[in-house]
Amino acid sequence: MTTTNSHSILPPQAPLLSRKGWSGFLVALIAVCALAPVLNLAVPAGSAFHLSDYGVALVGKIMCYAIVALAMDLIWGYTGILSLGHGVFFALGGYAMGMYLMRQIGRDGNYKSDLPDFMVFLDWKELPWHWALSDSFVATLALVVLAPGVVAFVFGYFAFRSRIKGVYFSIITQAMTFAAMLLFFRNETGFGGNNGFTDFKRILGMPIATPGMRMTLFVITGCTLLGFFLFAKWLVGSKFGRVLQAIRDAETRVMFSGYNPLPYKLTIWVISAVMCGVAGALYVPQVGIINPSEMSTAASIEMAVWAAVGGRATLVGPILGAFLVNGMKSWLTVVAPEFWLYCLGGLFIAVTLFLPDGVVGLWRRLARRKAAVPTPAAAARASADREDGAAPTAPLAPATGGAR
């Protein structure tokens, strides 16, 4: 690091993505915005290339989970804070959207009332106060961001100010999500009790069950995932992201360097919670239901598993982990549903013991090992040098690594 006038000069920030990275991003964008719609809407159902409505809903749901995994990577992989309560933020965004979708049903419900069916069943006479703006789509979008953001800010402020960290923080977040689940199970709260919200019919006045609307939600979800990926990539490469990684590696040294970790940890905690809330809001209209089970401790633990399997502090890894784990879950819960939880627990243990860097870390190690193996031309050159009595030709250092 060079110094001028006793002030440290940070190295220039690396490009957002490499040329190969931008190529992969463009391929993903084309697949989401062009390829998937064509395969679903234009290719006949009998064709082998047809993407079924079930496939659209499944991939759309997993993309919502991938947003959550990306949010987990920001808080766990890059900041070193393991949260076992992100299911709360995901569910809060889902419930905010669910309230709007329930109001969109209108009098098409079973009881032909302006009130949601579960309120009529419970003999409620009017909407609760917190449903006041639920018929406004703009207010719903604001609530999707504000509800998880405010809860995360209040919880994080007191937790981080008290310097709670490590396993104690994980236990507290787990207690938070369990308490929230018990609260939403109560009928008195006005969130549908254990049944939650379902039977959605319209969004923005348009039918929600049509192939066109399903594909619209699919494309919006995919673009949101890609947008959050670029945002996260920019964030971790900035000075703010470098401080986060320094907090992860040596928080005490960061404090001795004159930085207060509280605002950094609180900011990334709120950003991560808001990303989960947005994912929950996109999840509900595609899956068609939201209930307190999304706040279960098992759901929050699964979110950590996605990040761990893919590879923490990689951004791409958690997205890949979300697709791998949930793809396996969708298959295994059909073939052998009673074994899924055992497989999930075994997968987490195996990754922790044998693949601490996840699938992406394994791929990188294999790539480095392959690069270290000399090519036949290099081996022949070294053999010729030995026969001539000359010093062996040193291999070139990798362009990205350099000599250490």
Number of C-alpha atoms within 10 A of each C-alpha: 6 9 9 7 5 7 8 10 10 10 8 7 10 10 10 17 14 10 10 9 11 12 12 13 16 13 12 16 16 12 15 20 17 12 14 20 21 15 17 20 16 11 15 13 14 8 9 9 12 17 20 18 16 9 13 21 19 17 18 25 23 22 25 28 27 29 29 33 33 33 30 33 32 28 24 21 23 24 26 22 21 21 23 26 29 32 33 32 32 29 32 31 31 27 27 27 28 29 24 23 28 23 20 24 21 16 14 13 17 10 13 13 14 18 20 24 23 20 19 16 10 12 9 14 9 11 14 13 8 10 15 10 14 21 16 14 16 11 14 22 16 12 21 29 23 19 18 27 25 15 17 22 17 12 17 21 19 12 17 16 12 10 12 14 15 12 12 11 20 17 15 18 24 23 15 19 25 20 15 18 23 15 15 20 20 14 16 12 12 20 24 23 19 16 15 20 25 18 12 22 20 20 19 12 10 11 15 19 15 12 16 14 17 19 23 14 20 27 21 15 26 24 17 19 22 19 13 16 20 15 12 21 19 18 17 20 14 16 13 15 20 15 20 25 19 18 23 19 14 10 19 13 12 17 12 9 9 8 15 13 19 15 13 16 22 22 17 20 25 25 21 27 33 27 27 34 33 27 28 31 26 25 29 25 26 22 14 16 17 26 22 27 19 21 26 22 21 16 18 23 18 21 27 25 25 30 32 29 28 31 27 29 24 20 25 19 26 34 28 20 28 29 21 16 19 19 14 14 18 13 12 15 13 10 11 10 12 11 11 18 13 9 14 16 13 12 16 18 14 13 18 15 9 10 18 17 22 22 21 21 19 16 12 12 13 12 11 12 10 11 11 11 10 12 11 9 9 14 12 12 13 19 13 13 14 13 8 10 9 10 9 13 11 8 10 8 10 11 7 6 7 8 8 4
